[in-house]
Amino acid sequence: METAQRAVLFADVTDSTRIYETLGDARAHALIEPLMILLGRTADEYGGAVVKTLGDGMVCAFPTSDAACHAACDMQLAALSMPAARAADRLAVRIGFTYGPVVLSAGDVFGDTVNVCSRLVALANPEQVLTTQQTVEAMAPELRQRCRQLFPIRVRGRSEEIIACNVRYRSDPDATESNLTSATLARARELVLKITCGGELRVVRSAGAGMRIGRDKDNDLVVETHFSSRAHARIYPREGHFVLQDLSSNGTYLLVDGSTAEILLRREEAVLGDRGWIGLGNSAMRHGDHTLRFRIEPESE
């Protein structure tokens, strides 16, 4: 057993459970396996090693934060470039990486750095790379410029919050660079989250306390379906964003407009996009009577 400084990277195929259920084990494996091989080769190119594979994901270790950052960016580009016979067969990957002390034992990695990385990848959206501010500070200056602070997160076992950062891995000519912090943006304009369910409208303000959702009558939004728990989820504002937190037995499904893959939260959190759907214990793709439709707008709209 040895302690060392390493960068740890988690790469996870989004919505793999649905893929296996829809296509069957053999076809799903045949679809996902080439992507996993490609991701492993990308890690190797930057001096990384695949510590273990989890069927629909992998854990890699790198000697430096720079190597992990380059690998994460190229992994996303490689995944986007993979051909797909049908749009439904196109795979999306979410990636998180951190840098810090780890325990090396029997070819595996353990410790707080690994736990934080696992939390990051659970929060990442499809086709997104997340890291921490601490990891960003360990990068070369040119790589730091690709990173933007998002929001603080809590990790089980840690008393202090960790700042999550988004890593830009491709240039976007339409993107507007900003030197405003999220706190400045929050002060500049108040946002409202509008949620519609079964013809009923609820509003959550960025300066407000949030909303509780579930089957129990004490919730702010009552959704009477057998799939939802009594206290199923809550949505609350944080650092200029709206965060969805699952509290349920069956999980909460999040589908952002423009994405073909939904995120399943199980006692986890995710930041809401501008528009999308939320399913309580059931797929958000069904768009049924008990599916929540949401959109985020400036207060003035």
NUTIBA-94128 format. One record per residue (C-alpha): x, y, z; residue in three letters; residue number from 1. Coordinates in steps of 0.001 Angstrom, whole numbers, plus 524288, in hexadecimal, padded with zeros to 5 digits. Layout:
BEGIN
<r X="X" Y="Y" Z="Z" res="ALA" n="NUM"/>
...
//
This chain:
BEGIN
<r X="80000" Y="80000" Z="80000" res="MET" n="1"/>
<r X="80568" Y="80D3F" Z="7FBEA" res="GLU" n="2"/>
<r X="800EB" Y="81B6A" Z="7FC86" res="THR" n="3"/>
<r X="80396" Y="82431" Z="7F0CC" res="ALA" n="4"/>
<r X="7FE91" Y="83013" Z="7E95F" res="GLN" n="5"/>
<r X="7F64F" Y="82BF2" Z="7DDCB" res="ARG" n="6"/>
<r X="7EBB5" Y="8310D" Z="7D4FC" res="ALA" n="7"/>
<r X="7DFCA" Y="8282C" Z="7D507" res="VAL" n="8"/>
<r X="7D619" Y="82820" Z="7C9B8" res="LEU" n="9"/>
<r X="7C8AE" Y="821D3" Z="7C90D" res="PHE" n="10"/>
<r X="7C249" Y="82018" Z="7BBB0" res="ALA" n="11"/>
<r X="7B44D" Y="81B40" Z="7BB5F" res="ASP" n="12"/>
<r X="7AB62" Y="817DF" Z="7AFED" res="VAL" n="13"/>
<r X="79ED7" Y="81F75" Z="7B1F3" res="THR" n="14"/>
<r X="791FA" Y="81821" Z="7B327" res="ASP" n="15"/>
<r X="7983C" Y="80AC0" Z="7B1B0" res="SER" n="16"/>
<r X="78D66" Y="8042E" Z="7B994" res="THR" n="17"/>
<r X="78344" Y="80838" Z="7AF92" res="ARG" n="18"/>
<r X="78C44" Y="80405" Z="7A476" res="ILE" n="19"/>
<r X="78DB4" Y="7F651" Z="7AA18" res="TYR" n="20"/>
<r X="77F15" Y="7F553" Z="7ACD6" res="GLU" n="21"/>
<r X="77B7F" Y="7F9F7" Z="79F2E" res="THR" n="22"/>
<r X="78591" Y="7F2B2" Z="79701" res="LEU" n="23"/>
<r X="78865" Y="7E6E4" Z="79F66" res="GLY" n="24"/>
<r X="79570" Y="7E327" Z="7A55F" res="ASP" n="25"/>
<r X="79C33" Y="7DE51" Z="798FD" res="ALA" n="26"/>
<r X="798C8" Y="7E9DE" Z="79038" res="ARG" n="27"/>
<r X="79B37" Y="7F3E4" Z="79AF3" res="ALA" n="28"/>
<r X="7A884" Y="7EE19" Z="79E08" res="HIS" n="29"/>
<r X="7AC14" Y="7EE0C" Z="78F98" res="ALA" n="30"/>
<r X="7A867" Y="7FC6B" Z="78EF1" res="LEU" n="31"/>
<r X="7AF64" Y="800D9" Z="79B51" res="ILE" n="32"/>
<r X="7BBB6" Y="7F86E" Z="79ABB" res="GLU" n="33"/>
<r X="7C22F" Y="7FF9B" Z="78F22" res="PRO" n="34"/>
<r X="7C054" Y="80C7D" Z="79639" res="LEU" n="35"/>
<r X="7C683" Y="80712" Z="7A297" res="MET" n="36"/>
<r X="7D23D" Y="80248" Z="79ACA" res="ILE" n="37"/>
<r X="7D3A6" Y="80FAB" Z="79489" res="LEU" n="38"/>
<r X="7D30E" Y="81684" Z="7A1BB" res="LEU" n="39"/>
<r X="7DD5C" Y="80D54" Z="7A718" res="GLY" n="40"/>
<r X="7E66F" Y="81025" Z="79BBA" res="ARG" n="41"/>
<r X="7E4AC" Y="81EAB" Z="79DE0" res="THR" n="42"/>
<r X="7E885" Y="81D32" Z="7AC25" res="ALA" n="43"/>
<r X="7F4A3" Y="815A5" Z="7A80F" res="ASP" n="44"/>
<r X="7F8B5" Y="8206F" Z="79EA3" res="GLU" n="45"/>
<r X="7FA04" Y="829D8" Z="7AA10" res="TYR" n="46"/>
<r X="80163" Y="820AF" Z="7B305" res="GLY" n="47"/>
<r X="7F55B" Y="81C25" Z="7BA3E" res="GLY" n="48"/>
<r X="7F14F" Y="80E8E" Z="7BE48" res="ALA" n="49"/>
<r X="7E3D3" Y="80881" Z="7BEB5" res="VAL" n="50"/>
<r X="7E296" Y="80451" Z="7CCE5" res="VAL" n="51"/>
<r X="7D5D1" Y="7FD28" Z="7CAEA" res="LYS" n="52"/>
<r X="7CA08" Y="7FC67" Z="7C1F7" res="THR" n="53"/>
<r X="7BC18" Y="7FBE7" Z="7C6CF" res="LEU" n="54"/>
<r X="7B52B" Y="7F6EB" Z="7BAA4" res="GLY" n="55"/>
<r X="7AFD6" Y="80441" Z="7B6D7" res="ASP" n="56"/>
<r X="7BAD8" Y="80C5B" Z="7BCA6" res="GLY" n="57"/>
<r X="7C913" Y="80CA6" Z="7C066" res="MET" n="58"/>
<r X="7D24B" Y="8121B" Z="7CA9F" res="VAL" n="59"/>
<r X="7DF87" Y="81729" Z="7C613" res="CYS" n="60"/>
<r X="7EB6B" Y="81C75" Z="7CD3D" res="ALA" n="61"/>
<r X="7F507" Y="82689" Z="7C7EA" res="PHE" n="62"/>
<r X="801CE" Y="82BFC" Z="7CD2B" res="PRO" n="63"/>
<r X="7FD7C" Y="83A3D" Z="7CBC1" res="THR" n="64"/>
<r X="7F137" Y="84281" Z="7CB13" res="SER" n="65"/>
<r X="7F567" Y="8477C" Z="7BDA2" res="ASP" n="66"/>
<r X="7F5E4" Y="839A5" Z="7B835" res="ALA" n="67"/>
<r X="7E855" Y="836A8" Z="7BDA3" res="ALA" n="68"/>
<r X="7E2D8" Y="8433C" Z="7B7FD" res="CYS" n="69"/>
<r X="7E842" Y="84087" Z="7AA61" res="HIS" n="70"/>
<r X="7E346" Y="8328B" Z="7AAF1" res="ALA" n="71"/>
<r X="7D5B0" Y="836B6" Z="7AF87" res="ALA" n="72"/>
<r X="7D46C" Y="84088" Z="7A46E" res="CYS" n="73"/>
<r X="7D906" Y="836E1" Z="79A1E" res="ASP" n="74"/>
<r X="7D013" Y="82C4E" Z="79F95" res="MET" n="75"/>
<r X="7C44C" Y="8350C" Z="79D6D" res="GLN" n="76"/>
<r X="7C8B7" Y="83889" Z="78FB1" res="LEU" n="77"/>
<r X="7CB05" Y="82A1D" Z="78CAC" res="ALA" n="78"/>
<r X="7BD87" Y="8266C" Z="791AA" res="ALA" n="79"/>
<r X="7B72D" Y="83113" Z="78979" res="LEU" n="80"/>
<r X="7BE5A" Y="82C7A" Z="77D54" res="SER" n="81"/>
<r X="7BA0C" Y="81E4D" Z="77E59" res="MET" n="82"/>
<r X="7B0FB" Y="81A83" Z="7732D" res="PRO" n="83"/>
<r X="7A33E" Y="815B3" Z="77646" res="ALA" n="84"/>
<r X="79A0D" Y="80EDF" Z="76CE0" res="ALA" n="85"/>
<r X="78E58" Y="814D6" Z="773C9" res="ARG" n="86"/>
<r X="78CAB" Y="820F2" Z="77C11" res="ALA" n="87"/>
<r X="787A7" Y="81843" Z="78717" res="ALA" n="88"/>
<r X="794A3" Y="810F0" Z="78711" res="ASP" n="89"/>
<r X="79CEF" Y="81D10" Z="78916" res="ARG" n="90"/>
<r X="7A3D0" Y="81C56" Z="79635" res="LEU" n="91"/>
<r X="7A6C4" Y="82792" Z="79F5A" res="ALA" n="92"/>
<r X="7B10F" Y="827CA" Z="7A9FE" res="VAL" n="93"/>
<r X="7B21D" Y="82FAF" Z="7B672" res="ARG" n="94"/>
<r X="7BF68" Y="83189" Z="7BCB7" res="ILE" n="95"/>
<r X="7C4AE" Y="83669" Z="7C9A1" res="GLY" n="96"/>
<r X="7D2D3" Y="8375C" Z="7CDED" res="PHE" n="97"/>
<r X="7DA05" Y="83BD2" Z="7DA2C" res="THR" n="98"/>
<r X="7E804" Y="83D11" Z="7DEC0" res="TYR" n="99"/>
<r X="7ED2F" Y="83A44" Z="7EC52" res="GLY" n="100"/>
<r X="7F248" Y="82FDF" Z="7F58F" res="PRO" n="101"/>
<r X="7EDDD" Y="821E6" Z="7F351" res="VAL" n="102"/>
<r X="7F0D4" Y="814B6" Z="7F92C" res="VAL" n="103"/>
<r X="7F674" Y="80B0A" Z="7EF42" res="LEU" n="104"/>
<r X="7F3A8" Y="7FCDB" Z="7F26F" res="SER" n="105"/>
<r X="7F346" Y="7F0B7" Z="7E9D3" res="ALA" n="106"/>
<r X="7F229" Y="7F8F0" Z="7DD79" res="GLY" n="107"/>
<r X="7E67B" Y="800AF" Z="7E29B" res="ASP" n="108"/>
<r X="7E50E" Y="80E81" Z="7E80C" res="VAL" n="109"/>
<r X="7DE08" Y="81286" Z="7F473" res="PHE" n="110"/>
<r X="7DBD3" Y="81E7E" Z="7FCD1" res="GLY" n="111"/>
<r X="7D51D" Y="82BAB" Z="7FD5E" res="ASP" n="112"/>
<r X="7D9ED" Y="82FC1" Z="7EFE2" res="THR" n="113"/>
<r X="7D30C" Y="823E2" Z="7EA1C" res="VAL" n="114"/>
<r X="7C682" Y="8269A" Z="7F1B0" res="ASN" n="115"/>
<r X="7C5FF" Y="834A5" Z="7ECCE" res="VAL" n="116"/>
<r X="7C811" Y="82FEF" Z="7DEDA" res="CYS" n="117"/>
<r X="7BCD5" Y="82658" Z="7E023" res="SER" n="118"/>
<r X="7B407" Y="83166" Z="7E4DD" res="ARG" n="119"/>
<r X="7B7F5" Y="83A08" Z="7D974" res="LEU" n="120"/>
<r X="7B4D9" Y="83018" Z="7CEEA" res="VAL" n="121"/>
<r X="7A789" Y="82DB5" Z="7D524" res="ALA" n="122"/>
<r X="7A493" Y="83C40" Z="7D3D9" res="LEU" n="123"/>
<r X="7A9DC" Y="83DDC" Z="7C603" res="ALA" n="124"/>
<r X="7A092" Y="83F1B" Z="7BA9A" res="ASN" n="125"/>
<r X="7A22B" Y="8370C" Z="7AE23" res="PRO" n="126"/>
<r X="7ADC9" Y="83BCA" Z="7A60C" res="GLU" n="127"/>
<r X="7B2F8" Y="843AC" Z="7B18B" res="GLN" n="128"/>
<r X="7C005" Y="843BE" Z="7B8C9" res="VAL" n="129"/>
<r X="7C026" Y="84816" Z="7C700" res="LEU" n="130"/>
<r X="7CB8E" Y="84A33" Z="7D032" res="THR" n="131"/>
<r X="7CE2A" Y="851B4" Z="7DCCC" res="THR" n="132"/>
<r X="7D3FF" Y="85F09" Z="7DF35" res="GLN" n="133"/>
<r X="7DEFB" Y="8588E" Z="7E6CC" res="GLN" n="134"/>
<r X="7E237" Y="85043" Z="7DAD8" res="THR" n="135"/>
<r X="7E19B" Y="85C30" Z="7D1FB" res="VAL" n="136"/>
<r X="7EBA9" Y="86302" Z="7DA82" res="GLU" n="137"/>
<r X="7F502" Y="857A5" Z="7D817" res="ALA" n="138"/>
<r X="7F413" Y="8591B" Z="7C93A" res="MET" n="139"/>
<r X="7FC84" Y="860AA" Z="7BFC7" res="ALA" n="140"/>
<r X="7F7B8" Y="86E9C" Z="7BD0F" res="PRO" n="141"/>
<r X="7F30E" Y="86B7E" Z="7AF48" res="GLU" n="142"/>
<r X="7EA6E" Y="86090" Z="7B464" res="LEU" n="143"/>
<r X="7E4DF" Y="868DF" Z="7BF56" res="ARG" n="144"/>
<r X="7DF40" Y="871D5" Z="7B4ED" res="GLN" n="145"/>
<r X="7D67D" Y="866BD" Z="7B067" res="ARG" n="146"/>
<r X="7D03A" Y="86591" Z="7BDD5" res="CYS" n="147"/>
<r X="7C4CD" Y="86D1C" Z="7C375" res="ARG" n="148"/>
<r X="7BF83" Y="86C9D" Z="7D14A" res="GLN" n="149"/>
<r X="7B1B6" Y="86755" Z="7D269" res="LEU" n="150"/>
<r X="7ACA5" Y="864AD" Z="7E022" res="PHE" n="151"/>
<r X="7B08E" Y="85F34" Z="7ED66" res="PRO" n="152"/>
<r X="7ADB6" Y="850EB" Z="7F049" res="ILE" n="153"/>
<r X="7ADA8" Y="848C8" Z="7FC8A" res="ARG" n="154"/>
<r X="7B441" Y="83B8D" Z="7FD71" res="VAL" n="155"/>
<r X="7B0B4" Y="831B7" Z="807D4" res="ARG" n="156"/>
<r X="7BAF0" Y="83174" Z="81280" res="GLY" n="157"/>
<r X="7BFF3" Y="83F3D" Z="80FC6" res="ARG" n="158"/>
<r X="7BBCA" Y="84AF7" Z="817D4" res="SER" n="159"/>
<r X="7BFBF" Y="85558" Z="80DEC" res="GLU" n="160"/>
<r X="7B9CF" Y="85778" Z="80089" res="GLU" n="161"/>
<r X="7C15C" Y="8553E" Z="7F3F5" res="ILE" n="162"/>
<r X="7C067" Y="85E50" Z="7E842" res="ILE" n="163"/>
<r X="7BCD6" Y="8570C" Z="7DBCA" res="ALA" n="164"/>
<r X="7C24D" Y="85C3A" Z="7CEF4" res="CYS" n="165"/>
<r X="7BE6F" Y="859C6" Z="7C0DD" res="ASN" n="166"/>
<r X="7C965" Y="85692" Z="7B743" res="VAL" n="167"/>
<r X="7C7C0" Y="85B6B" Z="7A956" res="ARG" n="168"/>
<r X="7CD16" Y="85122" Z="7A00F" res="TYR" n="169"/>
<r X="7C960" Y="856E7" Z="792F0" res="ARG" n="170"/>
<r X="7C928" Y="86495" Z="78D93" res="SER" n="171"/>
<r X="7BBE4" Y="86ACB" Z="78B75" res="ASP" n="172"/>
<r X="7BC04" Y="876DE" Z="782B9" res="PRO" n="173"/>
<r X="7AE81" Y="87A8E" Z="787A1" res="ASP" n="174"/>
<r X="7B25F" Y="87A22" Z="795F4" res="ALA" n="175"/>
<r X="7B3F8" Y="8870D" Z="79D09" res="THR" n="176"/>
<r X="7BF0E" Y="887FB" Z="7A6A9" res="GLU" n="177"/>
<r X="7BBA3" Y="88E3E" Z="7B399" res="SER" n="178"/>
<r X="7C3C2" Y="8930C" Z="7BEF4" res="ASN" n="179"/>
<r X="7B813" Y="89389" Z="7C81C" res="LEU" n="180"/>
<r X="7B746" Y="88A13" Z="7D370" res="THR" n="181"/>
<r X="7AAEA" Y="8824F" Z="7D5EB" res="SER" n="182"/>
<r X="7A842" Y="88AA4" Z="7E1E6" res="ALA" n="183"/>
<r X="7A914" Y="89704" Z="7D9A0" res="THR" n="184"/>
<r X="79FD2" Y="89149" Z="7CFA2" res="LEU" n="185"/>
<r X="79641" Y="88D82" Z="7DA3C" res="ALA" n="186"/>
<r X="79623" Y="89B83" Z="7DF47" res="ARG" n="187"/>
<r X="794F2" Y="8A112" Z="7D18A" res="ALA" n="188"/>
<r X="7881B" Y="89A3A" Z="7CEDF" res="ARG" n="189"/>
<r X="77EC1" Y="891ED" Z="7D6BA" res="GLU" n="190"/>
<r X="77A84" Y="88531" Z="7D080" res="LEU" n="191"/>
<r X="76DF7" Y="87D90" Z="7D1CF" res="VAL" n="192"/>
<r X="76BE0" Y="86F1B" Z="7CFB5" res="LEU" n="193"/>
<r X="75E5B" Y="86C08" Z="7CA5E" res="LYS" n="194"/>
<r X="75973" Y="85E22" Z="7CC10" res="ILE" n="195"/>
<r X="74D08" Y="858D7" Z="7C5DB" res="THR" n="196"/>
<r X="746E0" Y="84BE3" Z="7C99A" res="CYS" n="197"/>
<r X="7393D" Y="8479D" Z="7C599" res="GLY" n="198"/>
<r X="735A0" Y="85582" Z="7C1E3" res="GLY" n="199"/>
<r X="73A2E" Y="85ACC" Z="7CF07" res="GLU" n="200"/>
<r X="744DD" Y="8654E" Z="7CF3C" res="LEU" n="201"/>
<r X="74EA0" Y="86753" Z="7DA42" res="ARG" n="202"/>
<r X="75950" Y="871A9" Z="7DAD8" res="VAL" n="203"/>
<r X="76655" Y="8710E" Z="7E20D" res="VAL" n="204"/>
<r X="76E3B" Y="87D9A" Z="7E310" res="ARG" n="205"/>
<r X="77D02" Y="87E1B" Z="7E3A2" res="SER" n="206"/>
<r X="77BE7" Y="88629" Z="7F018" res="ALA" n="207"/>
<r X="771F2" Y="87CE0" Z="7F612" res="GLY" n="208"/>
<r X="77259" Y="870AC" Z="7FE8B" res="ALA" n="209"/>
<r X="76FBC" Y="8665E" Z="7F43B" res="GLY" n="210"/>
<r X="76535" Y="85C1E" Z="7F27F" res="MET" n="211"/>
<r X="7622F" Y="84E84" Z="7F7C6" res="ARG" n="212"/>
<r X="75BF8" Y="844B4" Z="7EE94" res="ILE" n="213"/>
<r X="75577" Y="837AD" Z="7F185" res="GLY" n="214"/>
<r X="74939" Y="82FDC" Z="7F447" res="ARG" n="215"/>
<r X="7471E" Y="834CF" Z="80220" res="ASP" n="216"/>
<r X="73D7C" Y="83FF7" Z="803EC" res="LYS" n="217"/>
<r X="7479F" Y="847F9" Z="80B59" res="ASP" n="218"/>
<r X="74FD4" Y="84A1E" Z="7FF1E" res="ASN" n="219"/>
<r X="74FDA" Y="856FE" Z="7F7CC" res="ASP" n="220"/>
<r X="74C82" Y="84F8A" Z="7EB53" res="LEU" n="221"/>
<r X="74477" Y="84324" Z="7ED50" res="VAL" n="222"/>
<r X="745F2" Y="838E9" Z="7E29E" res="VAL" n="223"/>
<r X="73CAD" Y="82D98" Z="7E4FB" res="GLU" n="224"/>
<r X="742A1" Y="82215" Z="7DDF7" res="THR" n="225"/>
<r X="74689" Y="814A9" Z="7E318" res="HIS" n="226"/>
<r X="75446" Y="8169F" Z="7DDA0" res="PHE" n="227"/>
<r X="7572E" Y="8226D" Z="7E628" res="SER" n="228"/>
<r X="75B5C" Y="82201" Z="7F466" res="SER" n="229"/>
<r X="754AA" Y="82991" Z="7FF30" res="ARG" n="230"/>
<r X="7605E" Y="832CC" Z="7FF7C" res="ALA" n="231"/>
<r X="765CA" Y="8308F" Z="7F1E0" res="HIS" n="232"/>
<r X="76E70" Y="83C1C" Z="7EE4E" res="ALA" n="233"/>
<r X="7714F" Y="84A39" Z="7F0D1" res="ARG" n="234"/>
<r X="775B9" Y="85581" Z="7E85E" res="ILE" n="235"/>
<r X="77D2E" Y="860B8" Z="7EE47" res="TYR" n="236"/>
<r X="78518" Y="86C7F" Z="7E984" res="PRO" n="237"/>
<r X="793D8" Y="86C8B" Z="7EB4B" res="ARG" n="238"/>
<r X="79DF0" Y="87621" Z="7E60D" res="GLU" n="239"/>
<r X="79564" Y="87AD4" Z="7DADB" res="GLY" n="240"/>
<r X="790EF" Y="86D1B" Z="7D709" res="HIS" n="241"/>
<r X="78578" Y="86438" Z="7DA3F" res="PHE" n="242"/>
<r X="78944" Y="85703" Z="7DFD7" res="VAL" n="243"/>
<r X="780E5" Y="84AB3" Z="7DF2E" res="LEU" n="244"/>
<r X="7831A" Y="84159" Z="7EA9B" res="GLN" n="245"/>
<r X="77D9A" Y="8338B" Z="7EACD" res="ASP" n="246"/>
<r X="77878" Y="82E88" Z="7F7E6" res="LEU" n="247"/>
<r X="770BF" Y="822E8" Z="7F2EF" res="SER" n="248"/>
<r X="77099" Y="8141E" Z="7F1F3" res="SER" n="249"/>
<r X="76E9B" Y="81332" Z="7E331" res="ASN" n="250"/>
<r X="77760" Y="81E61" Z="7DEF7" res="GLY" n="251"/>
<r X="774EF" Y="82B11" Z="7D7AB" res="THR" n="252"/>
<r X="776C9" Y="82C3E" Z="7C8FF" res="TYR" n="253"/>
<r X="77BB9" Y="838C4" Z="7C2A1" res="LEU" n="254"/>
<r X="77ADE" Y="83B74" Z="7B40C" res="LEU" n="255"/>
<r X="7805E" Y="8486A" Z="7AF2B" res="VAL" n="256"/>
<r X="77AF7" Y="84E01" Z="7A288" res="ASP" n="257"/>
<r X="7842E" Y="84B2D" Z="7973F" res="GLY" n="258"/>
<r X="78974" Y="83EB2" Z="79D6E" res="SER" n="259"/>
<r X="78583" Y="830F2" Z="79948" res="THR" n="260"/>
<r X="78A3F" Y="82ACD" Z="7A606" res="ALA" n="261"/>
<r X="78417" Y="82CBB" Z="7B347" res="GLU" n="262"/>
<r X="78B00" Y="82C86" Z="7C061" res="ILE" n="263"/>
<r X="78678" Y="82399" Z="7CB51" res="LEU" n="264"/>
<r X="788F5" Y="82938" Z="7D8D5" res="LEU" n="265"/>
<r X="78931" Y="82023" Z="7E48A" res="ARG" n="266"/>
<r X="78B30" Y="82810" Z="7F0F7" res="ARG" n="267"/>
<r X="79345" Y="83154" Z="7E8AA" res="GLU" n="268"/>
<r X="79282" Y="83F3B" Z="7E394" res="GLU" n="269"/>
<r X="7930F" Y="8457E" Z="7D625" res="ALA" n="270"/>
<r X="792A0" Y="8537A" Z="7D150" res="VAL" n="271"/>
<r X="786D0" Y="8563D" Z="7C8BD" res="LEU" n="272"/>
<r X="788A8" Y="85B5B" Z="7BAFB" res="GLY" n="273"/>
<r X="78061" Y="86628" Z="7B544" res="ASP" n="274"/>
<r X="77535" Y="85D30" Z="7B158" res="ARG" n="275"/>
<r X="771A8" Y="84EFC" Z="7B2B2" res="GLY" n="276"/>
<r X="769AD" Y="84448" Z="7B926" res="TRP" n="277"/>
<r X="76A06" Y="83D93" Z="7C661" res="ILE" n="278"/>
<r X="764A6" Y="82FEF" Z="7C8CA" res="GLY" n="279"/>
<r X="76187" Y="82B4B" Z="7D690" res="LEU" n="280"/>
<r X="76516" Y="81CE9" Z="7D75B" res="GLY" n="281"/>
<r X="7622F" Y="81B7D" Z="7C8E7" res="ASN" n="282"/>
<r X="768CB" Y="81F9F" Z="7BC52" res="SER" n="283"/>
<r X="767B4" Y="82E11" Z="7B916" res="ALA" n="284"/>
<r X="766FD" Y="82A49" Z="7AABD" res="MET" n="285"/>
<r X="758FB" Y="825A3" Z="7AC81" res="ARG" n="286"/>
<r X="753DE" Y="8339A" Z="7ADE9" res="HIS" n="287"/>
<r X="74803" Y="82E64" Z="7B525" res="GLY" n="288"/>
<r X="73E7D" Y="83521" Z="7BE5E" res="ASP" n="289"/>
<r X="747D2" Y="833A1" Z="7C9CB" res="HIS" n="290"/>
<r X="75400" Y="83847" Z="7C29C" res="THR" n="291"/>
<r X="758B6" Y="845CA" Z="7C672" res="LEU" n="292"/>
<r X="75BD9" Y="84FB0" Z="7BBD4" res="ARG" n="293"/>
<r X="76541" Y="85A69" Z="7BFFF" res="PHE" n="294"/>
<r X="76B67" Y="866BC" Z="7BA7A" res="ARG" n="295"/>
<r X="7743E" Y="87127" Z="7C051" res="ILE" n="296"/>
<r X="77213" Y="87F68" Z="7BCCE" res="GLU" n="297"/>
<r X="77664" Y="88CD7" Z="7C17C" res="PRO" n="298"/>
<r X="76D06" Y="892AC" Z="7CB62" res="GLU" n="299"/>
<r X="7691B" Y="89D64" Z="7C1E2" res="SER" n="300"/>
<r X="763E2" Y="893E6" Z="7B7B8" res="GLU" n="301"/>
//
